[in-house]
């Protein structure tokens, strides 16, 4: 090659005026001095590179094959399919097929479509899910909440452009667009984004949606006409109550249908308790009650209206097209797509959350893993392909899934048998569907959703778990009832994200102190029962003012471990620590600060300000004279009288230990904040050149920081290595300064035995010796900081009194590995 990579890099450095020294790694040997026979090897930390990260993103042939197999999951279990699975799937699938038919037809009315569209939707979901799905128990089809949202979009578009588009066209385009988006999310494996949707928002939405569904179906149930169900829920309820005098004979059909459904459910529940051996049978019978009610009232309607098809006594469904008469591609015009896009976010949120929540629930119950991205992919495929046969937006149905699970399903292939029943209904039963009463379908819908609202005992649990989210739940429900469901979901998610950002940005860090603890082993005795009124457990749990029982043994006796250990707790006793326990600083001038939940650009200013303010108020300014009034900044009020009086008793600042256990990544703003804090504290603790050159500087230690990119960023800013440690020694009657010669680093090492593949026993540093101030845990970091603080005090005394310093102290050439941290 004409130009090497190194020469190109040198040319770019000169053009961009980059210091070549910045790209060179400091030799690690200056921090690591060991005996030749110590058996400890030198290890330097490998630095992550952008090129390496980019190379890791390039797929290999093996990863491409794994990806394709992960998309089409049936290739992993279908070769193992057997007759036992076939029998279980066929029984469960056929059972669910009969259950889905009345639900699909009823829910289609919520979507402002004719009943056959519900059958189209459920058919496609049942026929396709097994190709992509990861749950054997889920049933994709029509749902009450999803259909209600589709109906709201249809109504909104019709109000804006009346008569321009048919309801079917609007529903098809909505399903196609949502299917393409869900398909992309699934293929790109972005299912983790649903974790940004809090549970409380979905709970409030489902409760409000159930109330809305019951309110909009009540006029149909009672045969009341003239009620505009497109208005806000509270207005629909008011208008329905006002219209009660206009009740028709439909009420007899609707109310008796609801009563019949509850009687059957109560009877089956009673028989399950009386006959435990037949619980599954009675559960399936209970789930078939919707089908039985629909057949019964269809038969009654036929008896009443068979001779008056044009003027029925009560409202009936009427003509339903046989087969897939509405099959065809969706009319994807730009105008119609632009009309449905504003309503799309709420649809996607509810479809995805409802489906994944149901799948995960069954996965936890039966012990298998559910992959959210793959479930979203299955949803997207069902919604997109469904539009070509006449379906609308679909998702997982909890009621149908529960029936499938109780019927003994074995694999996702059971959906094919449900699809066969739906095909039979579309081609052979459409003439029967003509006589289905609308009031009966309204009764089915109300019966299906009446259990969806959050019960009071769950609300009380919300209050106990999080009062803030309890209030948020009520906000979501009230907004949905008085404004709309879409606004409700946006408001609750927006408030939840705002609260999350506030907790992230205003999370309060804590300064830690040391306390020495022992392990206390209680003597072996009978474990008291909480119900035993004579037990210590019962008395201490009920008597609030009882004094704690004192320990009758001292540390070192039988019930105490002989070796104590140090733990670090907030100095202000924040949290659950006993306020009577004494918490002290680990060493004068050593400050420990714990980040609560990450360290990033949203909260770095608060943490840096809190850290610098605390340090300056708890350490004296390194012997510097405060500037006069005329020399101070206008914003500096100067030290108060209390600070002047206590300055002599405060220790000098020696080290800052940052507990980064909760910190994963770090950004430029955060690093700059630490750099500013370091500069401010160095001016506070290390005034002038003298202090900086003779050990009176601030050492920064980082505990528990494992992210290699965060370590690289801090190392690039000068953290992770010691600064300002200089020792003065007598060389031939003169004074000579030797950088770092008096510093004794502390590393933790791991033993390596011969069984682990090495020829001889030895030890390996756990972390790189080139960045000794990045520690594995807080204990190691504090021990290293205290050790260095003591050494700095010794160097300070020897510099101030060189004639009294013993010769040779600090000039040993032995191992630098050891001390409390090993």
N, C-alpha and C positions, 0 to 999 in steps of 0.2 A: 504493500500500500504506500502511496506517495506521502500521506500524512498519517501519523499514528494517533491513537485516541488521546494519548498524553499531550502531544504537541497541539492538538486542537483545543484541549482544555486550557493549556497555557495561553494560547492566543486569545481565547474568550475571556480569561481572567484579566489580561492586559487591556482588552477593549472595554470591558465592563468595570474596570478599576476595582477588582476584587483582590483583597489581600491573599496571596498564595498560602500564607501561614494558616488561614482559617480552614483550609481544606486538608491540612495535615493533622494526623492524630498525634497527640502527645505521647511520648514513650512511657509505657506503664511501669517500667522498672524503678522509677523514682519513688513509687509508693510501695514497692514490694522488695523487701530485703530478707532473705532467709538463708539458713545454713545449707550447705551443699547436700548434707545428708538428712535433711528434715523430712524428705518424702512428700513435700507439698509443692505442687506445680503452680506455675503462674498462669492465670486465666484472664483474658481480656474480653470485655463484653462486645459481641458483634453488633454493629450498628445497622439498623434497617435502612434500606435504600428505596428510592422511588422506583428504580428499575426492577428491583426484586419484587416489589409489590405489583407492578404491572405484569411481570412475567407470571406471577401466581394467578392472575386473572385469565391467562390464555388457556382455553380448554385443551385437554389432551384427548386422544382417541378413546381412552378408557373412560374419562369423565363424560364424554359425549354419549357413549353407550349407556352409562349409568343414568344420565339425564333422560334419555328416551325411555328407558325402562321405568323410570320413576314417574313419567307422564302417563304411560299406559300400564297401570299397575296390575291389570288383569293378567298380564303375561307372567306374573310371578306366582299367582295362585290357581289360575285356570288349569294348568297342566296337572295339578293334584286333585282336580275335581273328581268326586266319586258318587256312587249311588246313594249313600247315606245323606250327603249334602243335597243331592237332587230331590229326595223325598221331602226333607225339611224346607227347602226353598219353594218347592211347588205348593205345599200346603200353606205356608205363610204368605206367599205371593198372591195366591187365589183369594185368600181371606181378605187381604188388604185391598184387592181389586174391588170387591163388593162394598167395602167401607168407603173407599175413595169416591165412588160414583156420586152419591148424594152430596158429599162435601164439595166436590168440584163444581157441580151444577149450581149449588147454592152460592158459593164464593164468587162465581162468575158474575152474578148479579151485583155484587159489591163493586166489581170492576166496570160496571155499566155496559156489560156485554151479555149476549144471550147464553143460556146454560151450556150449549155444546162447546163453547170456547174453554170452559173449565175442563171438559173431558180431553180436548186437544192438549192442553197444558200438562195435565197429569200423565197423559200417555207418553209424551216426549220425555218427561223427567224420569218415568219408570223405565223406559227403554234405553236410555243413554247412560244413566248414572253408573251402572256397573263397570263401564269401560274405564272411568277415571277415579271413582270414589274410593275412599279409605275406610268407610264405615259399613258394616253389614246391616245396620239397623235403621239407617236413614231412608226416608221416602221424600223425593223431590216432587212437588206438585203445587197446587193452589193452597194459599193460606188466607185467613181472614184479614190479618194486618196488611200483607202484601197486596191483596186484592183491593183493599180499601185505598191504599196509596195509588195504585194504578187508576182506580176510579176517580180519585181527586185530580190526577193529571189529565185524564180525559175531560173532566168537567172544566178545568182551568183553560184548556186549549179551546174547547167549544165555546166558552164565554168570550174568549178573545177573538176567535174567528168562527162565528156560528155558521154551521152548514158547509164550511169549506172542506173539512175532513170528516170521515166517518169515525165512529168510536173504535171500530176494529183497526183502522189504519193507524190511529194514534197509539193504541196498545201495542201493535206490532212494531212500530218504530221504536217505542220506548223499550220494548224487550230486546230488540236487535242491538241498539246502542249500549244498553246495560250489559248485554251478553258479550259484546266485543271488549268492553272495558274489563269485565271480570275475567275474560279469557286472557287478556294481556297481563293482568295482575297474577293470575295463576301460572302462566308460562314463565314469567320473570321471577317467580318465587317471592312475591312481595306480600305474602299473607300476613307478615308481622305488622303491617300498618293498621290492622284492625285492633291492635292493642291500644291504640290511641283513643278508642271509643270506650268510655267508662261504663261500667255495669249499671250504675245508678241512672244514667241517661236512658238506657234501653228499658230498664224497669219502669221508669216514669212514662216512657212512650207507649209501652205495651199496655199499661193500665189505662192511659188516656185513650188509646186506640180501641180497647175493649168497650169503654164507656161510649165512645163515638159510634161504634158499630151497633151497639144495643139501641142507642138513641135513634140512629137512622133506620133501623129495622122495625122499630116499634110501630110507626104508622102503617107499614105493610102488614105487620102481624095483626093489627086491629082493623084493617081495612079503611083507615082514615085517608082521605084524599086532600089535596091542597096544601100539603106541608112541604116546604122547600128544604130538602135534606142537604143542599149545598151550602147552607149558612153555617155559622159557628155552632158548635155542639150545644151550648147553652140555649141558643135561640131555637134549635130544633126541638129540644126538650120542652121549652115553653110553648111552642106552636103545637106540639103533639098533645100536651095537656089541654090546651084550649080546644083542640079538635075532637076530644073524647065524645062529645054529643053526636059526632058524625060516624061513630063506630058502626061497622057493617057485620054481616054474617061471617066474614073472614076471621073475626076474632074467635069464633067457636072453633074453627080449624086450628088457628095458631096457638091459642092458649091450651087447648086439649092436647096438642102435639107436645108442647113443653112439659105438661104434667105427665104424659105417657112416658116420655124419655127419662124423667127423673124417677118414676116408679120402677121402670126396668132397671135403671142403674142401682137404685137402692136395693131392689130384690137380689140382683146379682152379687152385690157387695155382701149382703147378708148371707147368701149361700156360700160365698167364698170362705167366710168365717166358720160356717157350720160344717163345710166339707173341705178341709185343707187339702186333701188328696186330689181334688178336682178344681183347684184354684185357676189353673190355666184355662180349663174349659169354660168356667164361668166368666173369666176375664174376656175371652173371645166372644162369648154370647153378649156380654155387656157392650163390647165395641161394635157389634152388629146392630145395635138398637137403632142407629140412624137409618140403616138400610131398611129395617123392618118398618119403622115409622113412615118412611117415604113410600114404600109399597102399600102400606095400609091406607094412607090418605090418598094415594093415587087411585086405589081401587074405589074408595068412597067417592072421590071426585068423578070417576067414570060412571058410577051408578047415578050420580046426581045430574051430570052434565052431558051424558052420551047423546041425548036427544036435543040438546041446545048448545051446540058447539059455538055458535056465533054469539049467543047471549048467555054466558055461564052465570050461575048463581053467585059464584065468587071468582076472583081472579085466578087464572091458570096460566101455565107457561106458554102453551100454544105450540105452533109448528116448530120443529127442530129439524134442520137439514141432516140427511143421512150421510154417513161417511165423512170424508175430508173435503167437503165442498168449498171451504174457504182457504184451501192450501194455495200457496204462492209466495213469491218474495215480498218482503216488506217495502212499502213505497218510501224509500230513503231520499226524500227531497230536502234541500238545504233549509227551506223555510220551516218544514215540520220538525226537522232535527233541532233547529234553533229554538223552537217553541218548547220542546220537551227537555232540553238541556238544563234550564234553571231548576227543574223539578227533580233532576236525576240524582243529586247527592243524597237526598233523604232516602230515595228508593234503594240505592246501592248500600247504604249503611244498614238499613233494616234487613235487606235480603241477606247480606253477608253475616251480620251478627246473629240473626235468628238461626241461620243454617249451621254455622260453626258451633254455636252454643249447644244446639241439640246434638250434633255429632260428638262433641267432646263429652257431653253428659253420658251418652251411651258408651263411649269409649272408656270412661272411668268406671262405669258399672261393670262392664264385661272384660276389662283388662286388655284392651288393644289401643294402639296409638292412632290418633287422627292428625293428619297433616293439613293445616289450614289452607296453604297454597293450593294443594291438590283438590280440596273441597271447593274452593273458589273456582278452580278450573272446571270442575264438573258442573258447577252452577252456570258458568259462562257458556259452556257448550250446550247445556239444556236450554238456556234462554235464547241463544243465537239460532240453533237449529229449530227450536220450537216455533219461531216466527214463520218458517216456511210451510208449516202444516196448520197454522192458525192459532198457535199458543201465545200466551202473554207471560209477563214476568213471573217466575216461580222460584221457590226456595224450599227448604226443608220444612216438613209438616210434623209438628210434635205429636199430634193425635194419631195420625196414620203410622208414624214411626213407632209409637208405643204399641200399637196393635201388631205391627210386624215383629217387634221384639218378643212380645208375649206368645206369638204364634209359632215360635221356634225357628226363626230364620237362621241359616248357616252361613250364607255368603251374599255379597251384593247382587248376585245373579237373580235373586228372588224378584227383582223389579220386572224382569221379562214376563213372568207369569201374571203380574198385575197388569202389564201392558196388554196381555191377551184378553183379559176381562174387559178392559176399557175398549178394545177393538170390537168385542162382542156387543157392548152397549151402543157403540156408535153405528153399527150396521144392523142390529137386530131389535133394539129396544127404543128407537126414536119415536115410534108410534105410541108406545106406552107413556113416554115422557110428556106427551101432549097434555095430559090431564093432571100433571103435578100442580097442586095449589101453591100460589106464591106465599100464602100465609104459613103453610107447612115448611117451606124453605126458610122463611124468616124465623120460624120457631127453631129449626135446626141450627141456624147461625147463632141465635141468641143462646141456645143451650151450649153450643161449642165454645163460646167466648166468655161465658159468665164466670168461669173460674180463672180467667187470665189476670184480672186486677190483683195487685199485691195485697195479701191479707194483712189485717192489723198486727198479728204477731210478728210478721216480717218487718213491718214498719217500725215496730218497737225495737227489733234487732238493729235496723238501720240507725235508730237514735242512739243505741248503746255503742255501736261501732264508730259512727262518725256523725255528730250532730250537724255539721256543715252540709254533708251530703243528704241528710234527712231533709233539711230545708230546701236543698236543690231539687230533690224529688218532688216536693210540693210545687215548686216553681214550674217544673216541667209539666206536671199534670194541669195546673191552672192555666198556663199559657196555651196548652193544647185545647182545653175546653172553651176558653174565651177568645182565642185567636185561630190557630190552626195546628195540625199535627206537625207539619213541616217546620214551622217556626219553633215549635217546642223542641224538636230534636236539635236544631241549630243552637238554640239558646242554652240548653243544658250542656251540650258538648263545648260550646264557647266558654261558658262559665267554668267548666271542669278544667279546660286547658289553661284558662287564666289563673285558676287556683294552683295548678301544677307549676306554672311559670313563677308565680309568687313564691311558692315553697322552694323552688329551685334558686331563685334570685335572692331571696331574703332568708334563706336557711342560716341559722345562727351557729357559728362554730364555737368550740369550747376550749378553754385553756385547762390543761390537765396537770394533776399533781400525783405524787407517789404515795402509796400506802402499802405497808407490809402485811401480808396475809398468810394464814396457815390453813391447811386442810383439816377440818374438824370432823371426826368420825363419831357418829352417835352410837352409844352402846347398843348391842343387839337386844331387842325386846319385841313384844307382840305389837304388830302394827294396829293402831286403834282404828275403829270404824267411825266414819263420820256420823253414823246414827247412834253411836254409843254415848249416852249422856255423861258417863263417868270418865270418858277418855280426855286426854289433854287436847286432842285435836278439836273435839267438839267445844270445849270450854274456851280455848283461845280464839276460835273462829266466831264466837258469839259475844264475848266480853271485850269491849273495845278499849277499856281503860286498864286492862290487866298489864302489870309490869312484866317485862321480859325476864325469863328465868336466867340467872347468872350462870356462867361457866364455873364449875367447881374445880376444873383442872387448868393448869397453865400450859403454855406452849412448851413442848418437849416431853410432856407426860403421855400417858397411854393413848388418849383419844386425839392427840394432835400429831400431825406429821412433823418430824424433827426439822426438816429443811423448809424455811419460809421462802416466799417469792414476792416480788413486787408487782403490783398492778397499778394501772393509771386511770384515774377517774376525774371527772370535771371538778375543778376546785370549788365551784359554787354549788356542788352537790346536785347538779341538774340530773333529772331522771329518777331512778328508783334506789339510789344508794342511801344508806343510813346517814342522816345528817349528823349523828354523834361520832361517826368515824372521822378521825383526823387525817386530812389530806394535806401534804406539804409539798413544796417544790423539790424536785429531784436533786437539785444542787443550786447554790446561789448563782444566779445569772443564766441559768439554763431554762428556756421557755419552751413549753410543749403546746402546740396548737393542733386541734383536730378539725379537719374539714367535714361537715355533716353529710353532704350528698353531692359530691362532685365539686370541681373547681374549674370554672369556665368564664367566658366574657360576661355572662349575666350576673355573676355574684362576686367576681374578683375584687371589684372596688370596695364592696362591703367588708370582705375578709381582710384585705390589705389594710384598710383604715382601722379596723378593729385590732388587728395584730400590732400595727405600729403604735397606736395610741396606748395599748396596754403595756407594751414593752417600755415606752418612754416614761410611763407613770410608775413602773415597778423596778426600774434600774436607774442608777445615777449616770449622768452624761460623761463618763470616762475621764473626769478630771478637767474638762474644758471649762473655761470661765464664760458664763452667759454674757451675751453681747449687751452693751448699754442700750438705753432706751432709743438713742438716736441711731444705733447700729442695727436694731431689730427691724424685721419686716413689719409693714403696717398691720398684717393679719396675725402677728405673733404677740399675744398679750404679756408674754414673759412668765417666769415661774411665779406661782403663788407663794404666800408665806408658809403654808403647810409643806409645799414641795421643797422650799429652801431649808426648812427645819428638818425634814426627813431625808434629804439628799445624802447626808453622810451615812445613814444607816442602810441605804439601799445598795445592793450588790451591783458590780459592773456587769454589763451584758457580755456573756461568753458565747452562747450558742442558741440557735433557734431550731427546734425539732418540729417538723411538720408531719402529722399523721395523715398519710395519703391513701389509707386503705380504701376509702370510698371514692377515690379519684381514678378514673380509667383513662380518659383522654385529657389533653390540655391544648389550648390554642394560643395564638400569638398575644392576644390581649392579656391572658392570664400570665404568660411568661413575662411580659413587660411590667405587669403589676408587681410580680416578685422582684424584678430587677429594680424597680423604683423603691420597693420596700427595703431591699438590701442597701441601696444607696442612702436612703434616709437613716437607717439604723447604723450604718457605718459612720455617718456624720455625727450621730448621737453617741456612739460608743468608742469610736476610733478617731478622735480629733487630731488633725495634723499628721505629718509624715512620721513622726516618732512612734505614735501608737500603731500605725499601720505596719511598721517594719518590725516591731518587736512583740508580736503575739497578741496585742490587745485588739483583735479583730473579731468579727462575728462569723462563726462557722454555721452553715446551713445544712441540716441533716434531713433526709427524706425517708420516711418509713412506709413500707408496703406499696410502693409505686412499682407496678409490674409492667405497665404498657411500654413496649420498647420505643414507640414514637414519642411518648411523653418524656421518657428518660433522655432520648436524643435531643429533644427541644430544650430541656433544662441544661443538659451538658453544653449545648451550643451557646447558651447564655452565661456560662461560667459556673454553673452549679454542679454539685456532685464531687467536687475536688476541694482539698483544703486551700485556703488562701492566707497569706500574711504570717505564716509560721516561720520564724527565723531564729536561729540560735547563735549567740556570740561566744566564741571560744578563744582561749589564749594560745596563739601560735607564735613561738619565739619572741616572747615579751611584747607581742602586739595583739590586737584584737581583730579577729576575723569572723565574718558572718557566713554561716553555712545554711543555705536554704533547705528547709525540711529535715535537717539532720537531727533536730530534737523532737520530731513528731513521731509518735508510735501509733500507726493505724491498727484498727481492730477489724478482723475479718472472721466470718463464720465459715467453717469448712465441714465437709462431709467425708466420712471415712469410706474407703474403697477396699473391699476384701478381694482375695484371690479368686473367690467363686464368681466375682463379677467380671471376669475376663482379663484381669491384670496379673502380671507376673509376680508382683510384690505388693504388700500392703502399703497404704499411703493415705493421703487426704487431698481433697480438691476444694478450692474455694467455691462457695455456692454462687456468688455473684462475681462480676469482673473486678479485679483489683485496680483497674484503671479509674474506677469511679467509686471510691471507698465511702462516699457520703450518701450513696443510695443503699438503704438497708432493707433486709428482708422483713423485719417486723419492728414494732415500736420499742420493744425491750432492747434489741440490739442497737437501735438508733440512740436511745437514751444513754445506754452504757458507753457507747463511743463518744457521745457529746460530753458526758461527765468526765470521762478519762481525759479527753482533750482539754476540757476546762481546767482540770487540775494541772495538767502539763503547762498550759498557758500561764497560770498563776506562778508556777515554778520558774518559767522563763522570765516572767516579769520581775520576780524578785532577784533573779541572777543578773538581769540587765541593770536593775537599780543598784545592786551591791555586787559588782563583779569580783571584788577582792575577797568576798566571803563565799563565793561559789566553789564547791569542790571540783577538782579537776576530773575530767573524763565522764562526768555525769551527762547522760543524754547522747554520748558518742559511741554507744555500743553498735556493733555491726551484726548482732545476732538476729534471730527471727523477729519479724515485725508482726507475725501472726500469733495471737494469744490474747490473754486478758479475759475480761468477763464475757466477751462476745463469742469466744470459741466454743 
